[in-house]
Amino acid sequence: MQPKKILVIQNKRIGDVLISSVIANNIKKVFPNSHVAYFVYDYTAGVLENNPNIDEIIAVNDRELKKLNNLFKAIRKIRKARFDIIFDPYSKFQSRMICLSSSAKVRIGLKKAHKKLKLPFYSHPVNFLKEGSKDCGKAIEDRVNMISSVFPLKNPDYVPKIFLTAEEEAYNPVKEITGPVIMLGVLGSTPQKSMPYEYVAAIIDHITSSYNATILFNYAPHQREEAEKIYNLCRDKAKINLDIYEDSIRGFVKLMNHCDMLVANEGGSVHIAKALEKPTFTIYSPYVNKAHWCSFEDGKMHDSIHLLEEKPDLFSSFTLEERRRIEENPDELYRQLTPEMILAKLIPFLKGHLQSAQTTDEPTR
């Protein structure tokens, strides 16, 4: 019997791609000799590299794929590859059309429980779970459930992993720095995921005045000018190192591997740090459903804050429609998630991980 050819379509952002790697890690338990390929945007491929459970990465440009002629080319390429099984956790127009046009007999995709698909995109449509029941977060649980709903899966693995080579492990641009190194995600992946700049500066000011630590900034290469605006608002610039920076996902992975923790807006950097087993403190945008993405948060190794938890009366509901309304203009709600509110949770987290680096005087807030 020929080894199974399996495709996972996850053409979305970095965090989504990384957590979807659990599909590869688990399907290899079901079909150990299978060939597993991932169809992803090129800028996300770095989180999949060197994963022993992934045999092929089909990287495409996100803007180019939006052009219908390029989508049709991708469809023809996938059909020609003759995959036996396709997983579609993305479940959008592009991926559904690829599934529908493929020659795969087994096509597994996620769908909302109350909606009926208009076309037979999937041979095995799997409903999104109504709610999560594990500490990995609902998004990861949904992806593992795609496998276990169709195939017998023993001892599922819910933990996304990043695999580094020995050479990558040895790369250490912070080796000359004494004391803890804190990676701080100063900007979200989109403006809607970014806190007010003065709020970010206030958090940085607390860290630099409370700890003998060095702060590094994480942001997308095109956000350099905005990151410098935040830097200019900070008081103690001597404890912030802007020179140590990586402009690629794989570069960030190698750098984060030698940092002591991450404090950031929810996004791909948080999932990378967790996969590297680094402590994380996550600040959620008001429109993000925390239950989906709060993987492995235990209040110690990984902690977070969401405005909904602090001021539940601000949200009449958390439906998709409400989330979209908030996403269109999250600034008003983001400003209600004040630095004082964030620091009330961040301070105990920092003390738990940076006790030895704490300065003698605790600043007032």
TORKOL-4160 file (C-alpha; in steps of 0.2 Angstrom, whole numbers, padded with zeros to 4 digits, m for minus):
365
<pt num="1" X="0000" Y="0000" Z="0000"/>
<pt num="2" X="0006" Y="0017" Z="m0005"/>
<pt num="3" X="0010" Y="0029" Z="0010"/>
<pt num="4" X="m0005" Y="0042" Z="0012"/>
<pt num="5" X="m0002" Y="0059" Z="0005"/>
<pt num="6" X="m0010" Y="0072" Z="0017"/>
<pt num="7" X="m0012" Y="0091" Z="0015"/>
<pt num="8" X="m0016" Y="0104" Z="0028"/>
<pt num="9" X="m0022" Y="0120" Z="0022"/>
<pt num="10" X="m0019" Y="0135" Z="0034"/>
<pt num="11" X="m0017" Y="0150" Z="0024"/>
<pt num="12" X="m0019" Y="0162" Z="0038"/>
<pt num="13" X="m0007" Y="0171" Z="0051"/>
<pt num="14" X="0008" Y="0165" Z="0061"/>
<pt num="15" X="m0001" Y="0160" Z="0077"/>
<pt num="16" X="m0015" Y="0150" Z="0067"/>
<pt num="17" X="m0001" Y="0141" Z="0057"/>
<pt num="18" X="0009" Y="0136" Z="0072"/>
<pt num="19" X="m0006" Y="0129" Z="0082"/>
<pt num="20" X="m0012" Y="0120" Z="0067"/>
<pt num="21" X="0005" Y="0111" Z="0067"/>
<pt num="22" X="m0003" Y="0099" Z="0080"/>
<pt num="23" X="m0013" Y="0091" Z="0065"/>
<pt num="24" X="0004" Y="0085" Z="0058"/>
<pt num="25" X="0010" Y="0080" Z="0075"/>
<pt num="26" X="m0005" Y="0069" Z="0078"/>
<pt num="27" X="m0009" Y="0063" Z="0060"/>
<pt num="28" X="0008" Y="0055" Z="0060"/>
<pt num="29" X="0003" Y="0044" Z="0075"/>
<pt num="30" X="m0012" Y="0038" Z="0064"/>
<pt num="31" X="m0002" Y="0036" Z="0048"/>
<pt num="32" X="0017" Y="0035" Z="0053"/>
<pt num="33" X="0023" Y="0033" Z="0035"/>
<pt num="34" X="0012" Y="0047" Z="0027"/>
<pt num="35" X="0019" Y="0062" Z="0018"/>
<pt num="36" X="0012" Y="0077" Z="0026"/>
<pt num="37" X="0012" Y="0094" Z="0017"/>
<pt num="38" X="0006" Y="0111" Z="0023"/>
<pt num="39" X="m0001" Y="0125" Z="0012"/>
<pt num="40" X="0003" Y="0141" Z="0020"/>
<pt num="41" X="0007" Y="0159" Z="0017"/>
<pt num="42" X="0026" Y="0162" Z="0014"/>
<pt num="43" X="0028" Y="0174" Z="0029"/>
<pt num="44" X="0022" Y="0160" Z="0041"/>
<pt num="45" X="0032" Y="0145" Z="0035"/>
<pt num="46" X="0046" Y="0149" Z="0048"/>
<pt num="47" X="0036" Y="0141" Z="0062"/>
<pt num="48" X="0035" Y="0125" Z="0053"/>
<pt num="49" X="0053" Y="0123" Z="0047"/>
<pt num="50" X="0062" Y="0107" Z="0054"/>
<pt num="51" X="0046" Y="0100" Z="0061"/>
<pt num="52" X="0050" Y="0081" Z="0058"/>
<pt num="53" X="0031" Y="0078" Z="0056"/>
<pt num="54" X="0030" Y="0090" Z="0041"/>
<pt num="55" X="0038" Y="0083" Z="0025"/>
<pt num="56" X="0033" Y="0098" Z="0013"/>
<pt num="57" X="0029" Y="0116" Z="0015"/>
<pt num="58" X="0019" Y="0124" Z="0000"/>
<pt num="59" X="0022" Y="0142" Z="0003"/>
<pt num="60" X="0012" Y="0155" Z="m0007"/>
<pt num="61" X="0011" Y="0174" Z="m0007"/>
<pt num="62" X="m0005" Y="0180" Z="0002"/>
<pt num="63" X="m0008" Y="0195" Z="m0010"/>
<pt num="64" X="m0005" Y="0184" Z="m0025"/>
<pt num="65" X="m0017" Y="0170" Z="m0020"/>
<pt num="66" X="m0031" Y="0183" Z="m0019"/>
<pt num="67" X="m0030" Y="0185" Z="m0038"/>
<pt num="68" X="m0042" Y="0172" Z="m0046"/>
<pt num="69" X="m0030" Y="0166" Z="m0059"/>
<pt num="70" X="m0017" Y="0162" Z="m0046"/>
<pt num="71" X="m0030" Y="0153" Z="m0035"/>
<pt num="72" X="m0034" Y="0142" Z="m0050"/>
<pt num="73" X="m0016" Y="0138" Z="m0053"/>
<pt num="74" X="m0015" Y="0133" Z="m0034"/>
<pt num="75" X="m0030" Y="0122" Z="m0036"/>
<pt num="76" X="m0023" Y="0114" Z="m0052"/>
<pt num="77" X="m0007" Y="0111" Z="m0042"/>
<pt num="78" X="m0015" Y="0103" Z="m0028"/>
<pt num="79" X="m0026" Y="0092" Z="m0039"/>
<pt num="80" X="m0011" Y="0086" Z="m0049"/>
<pt num="81" X="m0002" Y="0081" Z="m0032"/>
<pt num="82" X="m0017" Y="0069" Z="m0029"/>
<pt num="83" X="m0018" Y="0070" Z="m0010"/>
<pt num="84" X="m0027" Y="0056" Z="m0001"/>
<pt num="85" X="m0033" Y="0067" Z="0014"/>
<pt num="86" X="m0035" Y="0086" Z="0016"/>
<pt num="87" X="m0037" Y="0095" Z="0032"/>
<pt num="88" X="m0045" Y="0112" Z="0031"/>
<pt num="89" X="m0045" Y="0121" Z="0048"/>
<pt num="90" X="m0045" Y="0138" Z="0038"/>
<pt num="91" X="m0062" Y="0135" Z="0031"/>
<pt num="92" X="m0063" Y="0150" Z="0020"/>
<pt num="93" X="m0067" Y="0152" Z="0001"/>
<pt num="94" X="m0049" Y="0149" Z="m0005"/>
<pt num="95" X="m0047" Y="0133" Z="0005"/>
<pt num="96" X="m0064" Y="0126" Z="0002"/>
<pt num="97" X="m0062" Y="0128" Z="m0017"/>
<pt num="98" X="m0046" Y="0119" Z="m0016"/>
<pt num="99" X="m0054" Y="0105" Z="m0006"/>
<pt num="100" X="m0069" Y="0104" Z="m0018"/>
<pt num="101" X="m0058" Y="0104" Z="m0034"/>
<pt num="102" X="m0046" Y="0091" Z="m0027"/>
<pt num="103" X="m0045" Y="0073" Z="m0030"/>
<pt num="104" X="m0044" Y="0069" Z="m0011"/>
<pt num="105" X="m0057" Y="0056" Z="m0006"/>
<pt num="106" X="m0056" Y="0062" Z="0012"/>
<pt num="107" X="m0058" Y="0080" Z="0015"/>
<pt num="108" X="m0060" Y="0086" Z="0033"/>
<pt num="109" X="m0065" Y="0104" Z="0036"/>
<pt num="110" X="m0072" Y="0114" Z="0051"/>
<pt num="111" X="m0090" Y="0122" Z="0050"/>
<pt num="112" X="m0102" Y="0131" Z="0061"/>
<pt num="113" X="m0114" Y="0119" Z="0069"/>
<pt num="114" X="m0129" Y="0129" Z="0064"/>
<pt num="115" X="m0124" Y="0131" Z="0046"/>
<pt num="116" X="m0126" Y="0119" Z="0031"/>
<pt num="117" X="m0113" Y="0120" Z="0018"/>
<pt num="118" X="m0120" Y="0124" Z="0000"/>
<pt num="119" X="m0107" Y="0113" Z="m0009"/>
<pt num="120" X="m0099" Y="0097" Z="m0004"/>
<pt num="121" X="m0082" Y="0105" Z="0000"/>
<pt num="122" X="m0079" Y="0091" Z="0013"/>
<pt num="123" X="m0082" Y="0073" Z="0014"/>
<pt num="124" X="m0081" Y="0074" Z="0033"/>
<pt num="125" X="m0087" Y="0091" Z="0039"/>
<pt num="126" X="m0083" Y="0093" Z="0058"/>
<pt num="127" X="m0093" Y="0106" Z="0068"/>
<pt num="128" X="m0083" Y="0118" Z="0078"/>
<pt num="129" X="m0084" Y="0113" Z="0097"/>
<pt num="130" X="m0097" Y="0123" Z="0106"/>
<pt num="131" X="m0084" Y="0126" Z="0120"/>
<pt num="132" X="m0067" Y="0120" Z="0125"/>
<pt num="133" X="m0064" Y="0108" Z="0139"/>
<pt num="134" X="m0045" Y="0108" Z="0139"/>
<pt num="135" X="m0031" Y="0120" Z="0145"/>
<pt num="136" X="m0024" Y="0120" Z="0127"/>
<pt num="137" X="m0038" Y="0133" Z="0121"/>
<pt num="138" X="m0052" Y="0130" Z="0110"/>
<pt num="139" X="m0043" Y="0133" Z="0094"/>
<pt num="140" X="m0030" Y="0119" Z="0097"/>
<pt num="141" X="m0044" Y="0108" Z="0103"/>
<pt num="142" X="m0054" Y="0111" Z="0087"/>
<pt num="143" X="m0039" Y="0105" Z="0076"/>
<pt num="144" X="m0036" Y="0089" Z="0086"/>
<pt num="145" X="m0054" Y="0086" Z="0085"/>
<pt num="146" X="m0054" Y="0086" Z="0066"/>
<pt num="147" X="m0043" Y="0071" Z="0067"/>
<pt num="148" X="m0051" Y="0061" Z="0081"/>
<pt num="149" X="m0068" Y="0064" Z="0073"/>
<pt num="150" X="m0063" Y="0054" Z="0058"/>
<pt num="151" X="m0048" Y="0043" Z="0063"/>
<pt num="152" X="m0044" Y="0033" Z="0079"/>
<pt num="153" X="m0032" Y="0044" Z="0088"/>
<pt num="154" X="m0024" Y="0038" Z="0104"/>
<pt num="155" X="m0015" Y="0049" Z="0116"/>
<pt num="156" X="m0018" Y="0065" Z="0106"/>
<pt num="157" X="m0004" Y="0079" Z="0108"/>
<pt num="158" X="m0011" Y="0096" Z="0111"/>
<pt num="159" X="0005" Y="0105" Z="0112"/>
<pt num="160" X="0012" Y="0115" Z="0097"/>
<pt num="161" X="0031" Y="0113" Z="0095"/>
<pt num="162" X="0045" Y="0123" Z="0087"/>
<pt num="163" X="0060" Y="0113" Z="0081"/>
<pt num="164" X="0077" Y="0121" Z="0080"/>
<pt num="165" X="0093" Y="0114" Z="0073"/>
<pt num="166" X="0109" Y="0114" Z="0083"/>
<pt num="167" X="0116" Y="0128" Z="0073"/>
<pt num="168" X="0100" Y="0138" Z="0077"/>
<pt num="169" X="0101" Y="0134" Z="0096"/>
<pt num="170" X="0119" Y="0141" Z="0096"/>
<pt num="171" X="0114" Y="0157" Z="0089"/>
<pt num="172" X="0113" Y="0169" Z="0104"/>
<pt num="173" X="0114" Y="0188" Z="0101"/>
<pt num="174" X="0110" Y="0192" Z="0119"/>
<pt num="175" X="0124" Y="0182" Z="0126"/>
<pt num="176" X="0134" Y="0197" Z="0131"/>
<pt num="177" X="0119" Y="0204" Z="0141"/>
<pt num="178" X="0119" Y="0202" Z="0160"/>
<pt num="179" X="0103" Y="0199" Z="0169"/>
<pt num="180" X="0086" Y="0194" Z="0162"/>
<pt num="181" X="0081" Y="0198" Z="0144"/>
<pt num="182" X="0062" Y="0202" Z="0141"/>
<pt num="183" X="0055" Y="0202" Z="0124"/>
<pt num="184" X="0041" Y="0215" Z="0123"/>
<pt num="185" X="0028" Y="0215" Z="0109"/>
<pt num="186" X="0025" Y="0233" Z="0107"/>
<pt num="187" X="0013" Y="0232" Z="0093"/>
<pt num="188" X="0000" Y="0220" Z="0088"/>
<pt num="189" X="0000" Y="0212" Z="0071"/>
<pt num="190" X="m0013" Y="0224" Z="0066"/>
<pt num="191" X="m0018" Y="0241" Z="0072"/>
<pt num="192" X="m0034" Y="0233" Z="0080"/>
<pt num="193" X="m0022" Y="0222" Z="0091"/>
<pt num="194" X="m0011" Y="0237" Z="0096"/>
<pt num="195" X="m0013" Y="0246" Z="0113"/>
<pt num="196" X="m0012" Y="0265" Z="0114"/>
<pt num="197" X="0007" Y="0269" Z="0113"/>
<pt num="198" X="0007" Y="0279" Z="0130"/>
<pt num="199" X="0000" Y="0263" Z="0138"/>
<pt num="200" X="0014" Y="0252" Z="0131"/>
<pt num="201" X="0027" Y="0265" Z="0137"/>
<pt num="202" X="0019" Y="0265" Z="0155"/>
<pt num="203" X="0021" Y="0246" Z="0156"/>
<pt num="204" X="0039" Y="0248" Z="0150"/>
<pt num="205" X="0043" Y="0261" Z="0163"/>
<pt num="206" X="0037" Y="0250" Z="0177"/>
<pt num="207" X="0048" Y="0236" Z="0171"/>
<pt num="208" X="0063" Y="0246" Z="0169"/>
<pt num="209" X="0061" Y="0255" Z="0186"/>
<pt num="210" X="0058" Y="0239" Z="0195"/>
<pt num="211" X="0070" Y="0227" Z="0187"/>
<pt num="212" X="0088" Y="0226" Z="0182"/>
<pt num="213" X="0083" Y="0218" Z="0165"/>
<pt num="214" X="0085" Y="0222" Z="0147"/>
<pt num="215" X="0070" Y="0225" Z="0136"/>
<pt num="216" X="0070" Y="0220" Z="0117"/>
<pt num="217" X="0056" Y="0226" Z="0106"/>
<pt num="218" X="0046" Y="0214" Z="0094"/>
<pt num="219" X="0037" Y="0222" Z="0079"/>
<pt num="220" X="0035" Y="0218" Z="0061"/>
<pt num="221" X="0049" Y="0226" Z="0050"/>
<pt num="222" X="0036" Y="0239" Z="0042"/>
<pt num="223" X="0032" Y="0245" Z="0060"/>
<pt num="224" X="0049" Y="0251" Z="0064"/>
<pt num="225" X="0044" Y="0270" Z="0064"/>
<pt num="226" X="0029" Y="0266" Z="0076"/>
<pt num="227" X="0040" Y="0256" Z="0087"/>
<pt num="228" X="0052" Y="0271" Z="0089"/>
<pt num="229" X="0037" Y="0282" Z="0094"/>
<pt num="230" X="0034" Y="0271" Z="0108"/>
<pt num="231" X="0053" Y="0270" Z="0112"/>
<pt num="232" X="0053" Y="0289" Z="0113"/>
<pt num="233" X="0039" Y="0289" Z="0126"/>
<pt num="234" X="0049" Y="0278" Z="0138"/>
<pt num="235" X="0059" Y="0286" Z="0152"/>
<pt num="236" X="0074" Y="0274" Z="0155"/>
<pt num="237" X="0080" Y="0271" Z="0137"/>
<pt num="238" X="0096" Y="0263" Z="0144"/>
<pt num="239" X="0087" Y="0247" Z="0148"/>
<pt num="240" X="0080" Y="0246" Z="0131"/>
<pt num="241" X="0090" Y="0238" Z="0117"/>
<pt num="242" X="0084" Y="0242" Z="0099"/>
<pt num="243" X="0099" Y="0236" Z="0090"/>
<pt num="244" X="0095" Y="0217" Z="0094"/>
<pt num="245" X="0081" Y="0214" Z="0082"/>
<pt num="246" X="0076" Y="0200" Z="0070"/>
<pt num="247" X="0066" Y="0204" Z="0054"/>
<pt num="248" X="0060" Y="0187" Z="0050"/>
<pt num="249" X="0050" Y="0174" Z="0059"/>
<pt num="250" X="0064" Y="0161" Z="0060"/>
<pt num="251" X="0075" Y="0175" Z="0066"/>
<pt num="252" X="0063" Y="0179" Z="0080"/>
<pt num="253" X="0061" Y="0161" Z="0085"/>
<pt num="254" X="0080" Y="0160" Z="0087"/>
<pt num="255" X="0081" Y="0176" Z="0097"/>
<pt num="256" X="0066" Y="0172" Z="0108"/>
<pt num="257" X="0074" Y="0155" Z="0112"/>
<pt num="258" X="0087" Y="0165" Z="0122"/>
<pt num="259" X="0075" Y="0177" Z="0130"/>
<pt num="260" X="0068" Y="0175" Z="0148"/>
<pt num="261" X="0050" Y="0179" Z="0144"/>
<pt num="262" X="0038" Y="0188" Z="0133"/>
<pt num="263" X="0025" Y="0202" Z="0137"/>
<pt num="264" X="0015" Y="0205" Z="0122"/>
<pt num="265" X="m0002" Y="0208" Z="0113"/>
<pt num="266" X="m0010" Y="0192" Z="0108"/>
<pt num="267" X="m0003" Y="0185" Z="0092"/>
<pt num="268" X="0009" Y="0174" Z="0084"/>
<pt num="269" X="0024" Y="0179" Z="0095"/>
<pt num="270" X="0014" Y="0173" Z="0110"/>
<pt num="271" X="0012" Y="0156" Z="0102"/>
<pt num="272" X="0030" Y="0155" Z="0097"/>
<pt num="273" X="0036" Y="0159" Z="0115"/>
<pt num="274" X="0024" Y="0146" Z="0122"/>
<pt num="275" X="0031" Y="0133" Z="0109"/>
<pt num="276" X="0048" Y="0137" Z="0115"/>
<pt num="277" X="0042" Y="0135" Z="0133"/>
<pt num="278" X="0045" Y="0153" Z="0138"/>
<pt num="279" X="0034" Y="0162" Z="0151"/>
<pt num="280" X="0021" Y="0173" Z="0143"/>
<pt num="281" X="0010" Y="0187" Z="0148"/>
<pt num="282" X="m0003" Y="0191" Z="0135"/>
<pt num="283" X="m0013" Y="0207" Z="0133"/>
<pt num="284" X="m0029" Y="0203" Z="0123"/>
<pt num="285" X="m0037" Y="0215" Z="0111"/>
<pt num="286" X="m0055" Y="0218" Z="0117"/>
<pt num="287" X="m0062" Y="0209" Z="0101"/>
<pt num="288" X="m0052" Y="0194" Z="0103"/>
<pt num="289" X="m0061" Y="0179" Z="0110"/>
<pt num="290" X="m0049" Y="0174" Z="0124"/>
<pt num="291" X="m0057" Y="0156" Z="0126"/>
<pt num="292" X="m0051" Y="0152" Z="0109"/>
<pt num="293" X="m0032" Y="0157" Z="0111"/>
<pt num="294" X="m0028" Y="0156" Z="0129"/>
<pt num="295" X="m0018" Y="0140" Z="0127"/>
<pt num="296" X="m0010" Y="0133" Z="0143"/>
<pt num="297" X="m0013" Y="0148" Z="0154"/>
<pt num="298" X="m0011" Y="0143" Z="0172"/>
<pt num="299" X="m0009" Y="0160" Z="0180"/>
<pt num="300" X="0010" Y="0156" Z="0183"/>
<pt num="301" X="0020" Y="0151" Z="0168"/>
<pt num="302" X="0007" Y="0159" Z="0156"/>
<pt num="303" X="m0005" Y="0173" Z="0162"/>
<pt num="304" X="m0015" Y="0186" Z="0153"/>
<pt num="305" X="m0028" Y="0200" Z="0154"/>
<pt num="306" X="m0044" Y="0204" Z="0144"/>
<pt num="307" X="m0055" Y="0219" Z="0146"/>
<pt num="308" X="m0070" Y="0207" Z="0147"/>
<pt num="309" X="m0064" Y="0199" Z="0163"/>
<pt num="310" X="m0060" Y="0216" Z="0171"/>
<pt num="311" X="m0076" Y="0225" Z="0165"/>
<pt num="312" X="m0089" Y="0212" Z="0160"/>
<pt num="313" X="m0103" Y="0225" Z="0160"/>
<pt num="314" X="m0095" Y="0233" Z="0144"/>
<pt num="315" X="m0100" Y="0218" Z="0134"/>
<pt num="316" X="m0118" Y="0214" Z="0130"/>
<pt num="317" X="m0112" Y="0198" Z="0121"/>
<pt num="318" X="m0098" Y="0191" Z="0113"/>
<pt num="319" X="m0106" Y="0185" Z="0097"/>
<pt num="320" X="m0097" Y="0186" Z="0080"/>
<pt num="321" X="m0107" Y="0202" Z="0076"/>
<pt num="322" X="m0102" Y="0210" Z="0092"/>
<pt num="323" X="m0084" Y="0205" Z="0089"/>
<pt num="324" X="m0084" Y="0213" Z="0072"/>
<pt num="325" X="m0092" Y="0229" Z="0078"/>
<pt num="326" X="m0078" Y="0230" Z="0091"/>
<pt num="327" X="m0065" Y="0226" Z="0079"/>
<pt num="328" X="m0070" Y="0241" Z="0068"/>
<pt num="329" X="m0066" Y="0253" Z="0082"/>
<pt num="330" X="m0057" Y="0244" Z="0096"/>
<pt num="331" X="m0048" Y="0260" Z="0102"/>
<pt num="332" X="m0062" Y="0266" Z="0114"/>
<pt num="333" X="m0062" Y="0249" Z="0123"/>
<pt num="334" X="m0043" Y="0247" Z="0122"/>
<pt num="335" X="m0042" Y="0264" Z="0132"/>
<pt num="336" X="m0052" Y="0256" Z="0146"/>
<pt num="337" X="m0039" Y="0243" Z="0148"/>
<pt num="338" X="m0028" Y="0255" Z="0157"/>
<pt num="339" X="m0010" Y="0252" Z="0162"/>
<pt num="340" X="m0015" Y="0252" Z="0181"/>
<pt num="341" X="m0027" Y="0238" Z="0177"/>
<pt num="342" X="m0014" Y="0228" Z="0167"/>
<pt num="343" X="0000" Y="0231" Z="0180"/>
<pt num="344" X="m0011" Y="0224" Z="0193"/>
<pt num="345" X="m0010" Y="0207" Z="0185"/>
<pt num="346" X="0007" Y="0209" Z="0177"/>
<pt num="347" X="0017" Y="0214" Z="0193"/>
<pt num="348" X="0014" Y="0197" Z="0202"/>
<pt num="349" X="0018" Y="0188" Z="0186"/>
<pt num="350" X="0035" Y="0198" Z="0184"/>
<pt num="351" X="0039" Y="0195" Z="0203"/>
<pt num="352" X="0036" Y="0176" Z="0200"/>
<pt num="353" X="0049" Y="0175" Z="0186"/>
<pt num="354" X="0061" Y="0190" Z="0190"/>
<pt num="355" X="0063" Y="0190" Z="0209"/>
<pt num="356" X="0082" Y="0190" Z="0208"/>
<pt num="357" X="0083" Y="0204" Z="0196"/>
<pt num="358" X="0071" Y="0216" Z="0206"/>
<pt num="359" X="0078" Y="0233" Z="0211"/>
<pt num="360" X="0077" Y="0237" Z="0230"/>
<pt num="361" X="0064" Y="0251" Z="0228"/>
<pt num="362" X="0047" Y="0246" Z="0222"/>
<pt num="363" X="0041" Y="0262" Z="0212"/>
<pt num="364" X="0024" Y="0269" Z="0215"/>
<pt num="365" X="0011" Y="0268" Z="0201"/>
